[in-house]
């Protein structure tokens, strides 16, 4: 810069700038220092926000030590990409409700429902960058439910009251849709079967019994009745909660029926294969509110076909005396064939954790109908039709009820004609006979978006957080850290920064399944839960 330019700056009133320019002209070595400062400011402007860094920490399952080492390694190489861990701690606090709304004890933890919904709405509106000054009334539709999981670690920690920590019972809530009063969708959960938005309501170290289920269900129901709309500035959000994240066993508890009896029409096992009689029975439509438990439908349908295959030698529903040995031998041959041909562990007991029959196993069983039919001796057409129905229910798309009802009816008749000697189990009966009515009960919300997969997959997260991401100073400290980690990993704002599934993790619908849908997907693929997020313990007897 010339002397004339610096003089012009001084004459125009920019005397300070003129002095700086004169100094740089007389001391060019200082120019490099200025450039370094400017470059450093540029690096700092590219630093992750605390929320985005926290999302990265959650997605990569980093510990505090791992994150600090990652940040220091980047700093040593001249990059200030990651914010300090202190800023992440401040970001974590935004994911928690007020302490007065938490109840943490030695045998569990819980959050007041109103506080959890208020927090969810606040964080969700932050994630979608909604104008809080706009006067608008919205409704948040959420699904909730509970599930038990055994096989938990028994810790060497003192307790003041006696309880068994080898079993956990956990209630969860997942926001599904935020909509206006006229039904216009403002936000919709793209992954309702994932743990990404699965918020904890409570967990308690206790076994899943009918008394436990009824007690917790009644307590949460009372909280639902007392709910008030969540308000943020000019926005008011009302709440609709659907109890659909439950399996058939809990549905039987709530309806006070046996697991062998249909909780809708009260049909007994001996009546399941008589469609004319079933048409005359009175249906309890209140049970429709509990949904279809689409994940367990996959497992129960596979188990039904396996049990038929075990009895093909003598063709009786019950196996007694010598038939028990025939079942055992036939079962062993089928298990061996699946292990050798497909690498599947079918119907094998896992110590303290049910059996190997889980959602992934069932999906692979139905995906290859040729192999399943060859090994089991079951009709390939029946396997394919059940696969179409299961895909339709789990697709997350609106179902053409007339076509679906007819397809299910024809499948039920095919089953009865092929295997009249084996009574249809209540889970398969509910899917084929009452499935269309249950789907119709939820109107515009696809039944696949109301599945219990998220709650089931949360069991694995609970084990991980308890083992590796919690303090072991006391049981209260452990439970507090578990609850905090569950809240962070399901926070809507943090989740908005987390990476999504890639295409190779999606499952394609068959052409026959697409024919049963109203609104066909824009792509040929429908997203399912990541196979790594599924919990293996889905085999409670139904």
C-alpha positions in Angstrom: 0.0 0.0 0.0 1.4 3.4 -0.9 1.9 6.4 1.3 -0.9 8.2 -0.6 -3.3 5.5 0.4 -2.4 5.6 4.1 -2.6 9.4 4.0 -6.1 9.1 2.5 -7.1 6.7 5.3 -5.9 9.2 7.9 -7.7 12.1 6.2 -10.9 10.1 6.1 -10.9 9.6 9.9 -9.4 6.1 9.9 -6.2 7.1 11.7 -5.9 3.7 13.6 -6.1 1.7 10.4 -3.6 4.1 8.8 -1.1 3.4 11.6 -1.5 -0.4 11.2 -0.9 -0.1 7.5 2.2 2.0 8.0 3.5 -0.5 10.5 3.1 -3.4 8.1 4.7 -1.4 5.3 7.8 -0.8 7.5 7.8 -4.3 9.1 6.8 -6.9 6.4 7.8 -9.8 8.7 4.8 -9.1 10.9 2.5 -9.7 7.9 3.0 -13.5 8.2 1.7 -13.3 11.8 -1.4 -11.5 10.7 -2.0 -14.2 8.0 -1.6 -16.9 10.6 -4.1 -15.3 12.9 -6.6 -15.0 10.0 -6.1 -18.7 9.1 -6.6 -19.7 12.7 -9.9 -17.8 12.8 -10.9 -19.6 9.6 -10.2 -22.9 11.3 -12.2 -22.0 14.4 -15.2 -21.0 12.3 -15.2 -24.6 10.9 -15.4 -26.2 14.3 -18.2 -28.6 15.0 -21.1 -27.2 17.0 -21.4 -28.9 20.5 -24.7 -30.6 19.4 -23.1 -31.9 16.2 -20.0 -33.1 18.1 -22.3 -34.8 20.6 -24.2 -36.5 17.8 -20.8 -37.8 16.5 -19.9 -39.1 20.0 -23.2 -40.9 20.3 -23.1 -42.4 16.8 -19.5 -43.7 17.1 -20.1 -44.8 20.7 -17.1 -42.9 22.0 -16.2 -42.7 25.6 -15.0 -39.5 27.3 -11.4 -40.6 27.1 -11.7 -41.5 23.4 -13.3 -38.2 22.5 -10.6 -36.2 24.4 -7.8 -38.1 22.7 -9.5 -37.6 19.3 -9.7 -33.8 19.9 -6.1 -33.5 21.2 -4.8 -35.5 18.2 -6.6 -33.1 15.8 -5.3 -30.1 17.8 -1.7 -31.3 17.5 -2.1 -31.4 13.8 -3.3 -27.8 13.7 -7.1 -28.6 13.5 -9.6 -27.2 16.0 -12.4 -29.2 14.5 -13.8 -30.6 17.7 -15.1 -28.4 20.6 -13.9 -29.1 24.1 -15.5 -31.9 26.1 -16.8 -29.2 28.6 -19.0 -27.8 25.8 -20.3 -31.3 25.1 -21.3 -31.6 28.8 -23.2 -28.3 28.5 -24.9 -29.7 25.4 -25.9 -32.9 27.3 -27.7 -30.8 29.9 -30.1 -29.6 27.2 -31.1 -33.2 26.7 -32.3 -33.7 30.3 -35.5 -32.6 31.9 -35.4 -30.7 35.3 -34.1 -32.8 38.2 -37.4 -32.4 40.0 -39.1 -34.4 37.2 -36.7 -37.3 37.6 -37.0 -40.1 40.1 -33.8 -42.2 40.5 -33.7 -45.1 42.9 -31.5 -48.2 43.5 -33.8 -50.4 41.5 -34.7 -48.1 38.6 -35.4 -44.6 37.3 -38.4 -42.8 35.8 -39.3 -39.4 34.2 -42.6 -37.6 34.5 -44.5 -38.0 31.3 -45.4 -34.3 31.0 -41.8 -33.3 31.4 -40.6 -35.8 28.9 -43.1 -34.7 26.3 -42.4 -31.0 26.9 -38.7 -31.7 26.4 -39.3 -33.7 23.3 -41.5 -31.0 21.7 -38.9 -28.3 22.5 -36.0 -30.3 21.1 -38.0 -31.4 18.0 -39.0 -27.8 17.2 -35.3 -26.9 17.5 -34.4 -29.7 15.1 -36.8 -28.6 12.4 -36.0 -24.9 13.0 -39.6 -23.9 13.4 -40.5 -20.2 14.0 -41.6 -20.1 17.7 -43.3 -16.7 17.2 -45.8 -18.2 14.8 -49.2 -18.7 16.4 -50.1 -22.3 15.6 -51.7 -25.4 17.2 -50.1 -28.7 16.5 -50.5 -32.3 17.6 -47.7 -34.7 18.4 -48.6 -38.4 17.8 -46.4 -40.8 19.7 -46.3 -44.5 20.4 -45.4 -46.0 23.7 -45.1 -49.4 25.3 -43.0 -51.6 27.6 -40.9 -54.7 27.4 -39.0 -57.0 29.7 -35.5 -58.4 29.1 -33.7 -61.1 31.1 -30.1 -62.0 31.2 -28.9 -58.8 32.7 -25.5 -58.7 34.6 -25.7 -59.0 38.4 -23.5 -56.4 39.9 -21.5 -56.5 43.2 -23.2 -53.4 44.7 -24.8 -53.0 48.0 -28.5 -52.5 48.1 -30.8 -51.2 50.9 -33.8 -53.2 49.6 -34.0 -56.6 48.1 -34.5 -56.9 44.3 -33.2 -59.0 41.4 -31.2 -57.1 38.8 -30.9 -60.0 36.4 -34.2 -58.8 34.7 -35.2 -55.4 33.5 -38.6 -53.9 32.6 -38.5 -50.8 30.6 -41.1 -48.4 29.2 -40.3 -46.2 26.1 -41.9 -43.5 24.0 -41.3 -42.7 20.3 -42.6 -39.5 18.5 -44.1 -40.6 15.2 -45.7 -37.5 13.7 -46.1 -33.8 14.3 -49.2 -32.5 12.4 -51.5 -29.5 12.2 -55.2 -29.8 13.2 -56.2 -30.3 9.6 -53.9 -33.3 9.3 -51.1 -31.5 7.4 -47.8 -33.2 8.4 -45.2 -30.8 9.8 -42.6 -33.5 10.7 -42.6 -37.3 10.4 -40.3 -39.8 12.0 -38.4 -41.4 9.1 -37.2 -44.2 11.3 -40.0 -45.1 13.8 -38.6 -48.6 14.3 -35.1 -47.3 15.2 -33.8 -46.4 18.6 -32.9 -42.9 17.3 -36.0 -41.3 18.8 -36.9 -44.0 21.5 -37.1 -41.9 24.7 -37.1 -43.7 28.1 -40.1 -43.3 30.3 -38.9 -45.6 33.1 -36.9 -48.7 33.8 -37.0 -51.0 36.8 -35.1 -54.1 37.8 -37.9 -56.6 38.0 -39.4 -59.5 36.1 -42.1 -59.0 33.5 -45.2 -60.3 35.3 -48.8 -59.5 34.9 -48.9 -57.5 38.2 -45.9 -55.4 37.1 -47.4 -54.8 33.6 -50.7 -53.7 35.0 -49.2 -51.5 37.7 -47.0 -49.6 35.4 -49.6 -49.4 32.7 -52.2 -47.9 35.1 -49.6 -45.4 36.5 -48.7 -44.1 33.0 -52.4 -44.1 31.9 -53.2 -41.7 34.8 -50.3 -39.5 33.6 -51.7 -39.5 30.1 -55.2 -38.4 31.4 -53.6 -35.5 33.2 -51.5 -34.3 30.2 -51.6 -30.7 29.3 -50.5 -29.3 25.9 -46.8 -28.3 25.6 -46.4 -24.6 25.0 -43.4 -22.8 23.5 -44.0 -19.1 22.9 -47.0 -18.9 20.5 -46.9 -22.6 19.6 -49.2 -25.1 21.5 -48.7 -28.8 20.9 -51.3 -31.3 22.1 -50.5 -35.0 22.5 -51.9 -38.3 21.3 -50.3 -41.4 22.7 -50.8 -44.9 21.2 -50.0 -48.0 23.2 -48.6 -50.2 20.4 -45.0 -51.0 21.4 -45.9 -54.2 23.1 -45.7 -57.9 22.2 -48.5 -60.5 22.3 -47.6 -61.6 25.8 -48.2 -58.2 27.3 -51.4 -57.8 25.1 -52.7 -60.9 26.8 -51.9 -59.5 30.2 -53.8 -56.2 29.4 -56.8 -58.1 27.9 -56.7 -60.7 30.7 -56.8 -63.7 28.3 -54.5 -66.7 27.9 -51.8 -66.4 25.3 -53.4 -69.4 23.5 -56.7 -67.6 23.1 -57.4 -64.7 20.7 -57.8 -61.6 22.8 -60.1 -60.0 20.2 -62.7 -62.7 19.5 -61.8 -65.1 22.4 -61.4 -68.0 20.0 -59.9 -71.1 21.6 -57.1 -73.2 19.8 -59.7 -75.8 18.7 -61.7 -73.1 17.0 -58.9 -71.3 15.1 -59.3 -73.5 12.0 -63.1 -73.0 11.7 -63.5 -69.8 9.7 -67.3 -70.0 9.5 -67.4 -70.2 13.3 -65.0 -67.3 13.6 -67.2 -65.1 11.4 -70.0 -65.5 14.0 -68.0 -64.5 17.0 -68.2 -61.0 18.6 -65.0 -59.0 18.4 -63.8 -56.8 21.2 -62.7 -53.8 19.1 -61.0 -52.1 22.1 -58.1 -54.5 21.7 -57.4 -53.0 18.3 -55.7 -50.1 20.0 -52.7 -52.3 20.9 -51.7 -52.8 17.3 -50.2 -55.9 15.6 -46.7 -56.2 17.1 -45.3 -56.5 13.6 -41.8 -57.6 14.7 -43.2 -60.6 16.7 -45.5 -61.4 13.8 -42.4 -62.4 11.8 -41.1 -64.6 14.6 -44.5 -66.2 15.4 -45.3 -67.0 11.8 -41.9 -68.7 11.4 -42.3 -70.7 14.6 -45.8 -71.8 13.5 -44.4 -73.2 10.2 -41.5 -74.9 12.1 -43.8 -76.6 14.6 -45.9 -77.9 11.7 -42.7 -79.2 10.1 -41.7 -81.0 13.3 -45.0 -82.9 13.2 -45.1 -83.8 9.6 -44.4 -87.5 10.3 -47.5 -88.1 12.4 -49.7 -85.0 11.6 -51.1 -84.2 15.0 -51.4 -80.9 16.9 -50.2 -82.4 20.1 -47.2 -84.7 20.3 -47.3 -87.3 23.1 -45.5 -90.5 23.9 -43.6 -91.8 20.9 -44.4 -88.7 19.0 -42.2 -86.7 21.3 -39.2 -88.6 20.0 -40.2 -88.1 16.4 -40.5 -84.3 17.0 -37.1 -84.3 18.5 -35.4 -86.1 15.6 -37.2 -84.1 13.0 -36.3 -80.8 14.8 -32.7 -81.8 14.9 -32.6 -82.6 11.1 -34.3 -79.2 10.3 -31.9 -77.3 12.6 -28.9 -79.0 11.0 -30.1 -78.3 7.5 -30.6 -74.6 8.2 -27.2 -74.3 9.8 -25.4 -76.0 6.9 -27.4 -74.4 4.0 -28.1 -70.9 5.4 -26.0 -70.4 8.5 -29.1 -69.9 10.5 -29.5 -71.0 14.1 -33.2 -72.1 14.3 -35.1 -72.6 17.5 -32.1 -73.1 19.7 -32.2 -72.2 23.4 -29.9 -69.4 24.6 -28.9 -69.7 28.2 -31.1 -67.2 30.2 -32.2 -65.3 27.0 -34.9 -67.3 25.3 -34.1 -68.8 21.9 -32.3 -67.8 18.7 -35.6 -67.0 17.0 -35.3 -63.3 16.4 -36.5 -60.8 13.8 -33.4 -61.1 11.5 -33.7 -64.9 11.5 -37.4 -64.8 10.6 -36.8 -62.3 7.8 -34.1 -64.5 6.3 -36.3 -67.6 6.7 -39.1 -66.0 4.6 -36.8 -64.3 2.1 -35.6 -67.6 0.7 -38.9 -69.5 0.3 -37.4 -72.2 -1.9 -34.8 -73.2 0.7 -37.3 -72.9 3.6 -39.9 -75.1 1.8 -37.3 -77.7 0.8 -35.9 -78.1 4.3 -39.2 -78.0 6.2 -41.5 -79.6 3.7 -44.0 -76.7 4.1 -45.9 -75.4 1.1 -43.8 -72.8 -0.7 -47.0 -70.9 -1.7 -48.0 -70.6 2.0 -44.5 -69.3 2.9 -44.5 -66.8 0.1 -48.0 -65.5 1.0 -47.1 -65.1 4.6 -44.0 -63.2 3.5 -46.1 -60.8 1.4 -48.4 -60.2 4.4 -45.5 -59.6 6.8 -43.8 -57.2 4.3 -47.0 -55.3 3.9 -47.6 -54.9 7.6 -44.0 -53.8 8.2 -43.6 -51.5 5.2 -44.6 -48.3 6.8 -47.0 -47.5 3.9 -50.7 -47.2 3.9 -52.4 -50.5 3.1 -55.3 -51.1 0.6 -57.6 -52.7 3.2 -60.0 -54.5 0.7 -57.1 -56.2 -1.1 -55.2 -56.9 2.1 -58.3 -58.4 3.8 -59.0 -60.7 0.8 -55.4 -61.8 0.6 -55.3 -62.7 4.3 -58.6 -64.6 4.0 -57.3 -66.6 1.1 -54.1 -67.3 3.0 -56.1 -68.5 6.0 -58.1 -70.8 3.9 -55.0 -72.2 2.2 -53.4 -72.9 5.6 -56.5 -74.7 6.8 -56.8 -76.8 3.6 -53.1 -77.8 3.8 -52.7 -78.4 7.6 -56.2 -78.8 9.1 -54.7 -81.0 11.9 -52.5 -78.1 13.4 -54.5 -75.4 15.1 -53.6 -72.0 14.0 -51.7 -70.1 16.8 -53.3 -67.0 18.2 -50.6 -64.7 16.8 -51.1 -66.0 13.2 -54.9 -66.0 13.7 -54.8 -62.3 14.8 -52.8 -61.3 11.7 -54.9 -63.2 9.1 -58.4 -62.8 10.6 -58.2 -59.4 12.4 -55.2 -57.7 10.7 -57.3 -55.5 8.4 -59.5 -54.3 11.2 -56.6 -53.4 13.4 -54.9 -51.5 10.5 -58.2 -49.6 9.8 -58.4 -48.6 13.5 -55.3 -46.4 13.1 -56.7 -44.6 10.0 -53.9 -42.5 8.3 -50.9 -43.8 10.4 -49.3 -46.9 8.7 -49.3 -49.9 11.0 -45.6 -50.5 10.3 -44.8 -47.2 11.9 -46.4 -48.4 15.2 -44.3 -51.5 15.6 -42.4 -52.5 18.8 -39.0 -52.9 17.2 -37.6 -49.7 18.8 -38.4 -50.9 22.3 -36.9 -54.3 21.6 -33.7 -52.9 20.2 -33.4 -50.6 23.2 -32.6 -53.6 25.4 -29.2 -53.9 23.7 -28.5 -50.2 24.3 -29.4 -50.6 28.0 -26.9 -53.4 28.4 -24.2 -51.3 26.7 -24.8 -48.1 28.7 -24.9 -50.0 31.9 -21.7 -51.9 31.3 -19.5 -49.3 29.6 -21.0 -45.8 30.1 -22.1 -45.6 33.7 -20.4 -44.9 37.1 -20.3 -47.9 39.4 -20.0 -45.8 42.6 -23.5 -46.8 43.6 -26.6 -48.2 42.1 -28.2 -44.8 42.0 -25.3 -43.3 40.1 -25.3 -46.2 37.7 -29.1 -45.8 37.0 -28.7 -42.0 36.6 -26.0 -42.5 34.0 -28.1 -45.1 32.1 -31.1 -42.7 32.0 -28.9 -39.8 30.8 -27.4 -41.9 28.0 -30.8 -43.1 26.9 -32.0 -39.5 26.8 -29.0 -38.2 24.8 -29.2 -41.0 22.3 -32.9 -40.4 21.6 -32.9 -36.6 21.7 -34.6 -35.2 18.6 -32.1 -32.4 18.1 -29.0 -34.5 18.5 -30.6 -37.2 16.3 -31.1 -34.7 13.5 -27.2 -34.6 13.2 -26.7 -38.3 13.3 -26.0 -40.2 10.0 -28.7 -42.2 8.3 -28.7 -45.7 7.0 -27.1 -46.4 3.6 -29.0 -48.0 0.8 -27.5 -51.5 1.3 -29.2 -51.7 4.7 -32.7 -51.4 3.1 -35.0 -54.3 2.2 -36.9 -54.3 -1.1 -40.6 -55.1 -1.2 -41.8 -57.8 -3.5 -44.2 -57.0 -6.3 -47.0 -58.9 -4.6 -46.6 -56.8 -1.5 -46.7 -53.5 -3.5 -50.0 -54.5 -4.9 -51.5 -54.5 -1.3 -50.4 -50.9 -0.7 -52.3 -47.7 -1.4 -49.4 -45.3 -1.9 -46.5 -47.1 -3.5 -43.0 -45.9 -2.4 -41.1 -43.5 -4.7 -38.2 -45.9 -4.5 -38.2 -49.7 -4.7 -36.8 -49.9 -1.2 -38.5 -49.6 2.2 -36.3 -48.8 5.2 -36.3 -51.3 8.0 -34.4 -51.1 11.3 -30.6 -51.6 11.1 -29.8 -55.3 11.6 -27.2 -54.3 14.2 -29.9 -52.5 16.3 -32.1 -55.5 16.7 -32.1 -57.3 20.0 -31.8 -61.1 19.8 -34.1 -61.8 22.7 -37.5 -61.7 21.0 -38.6 -65.2 21.8 -41.0 -64.9 24.7 -43.5 -67.7 24.5 -46.9 -66.5 23.2 
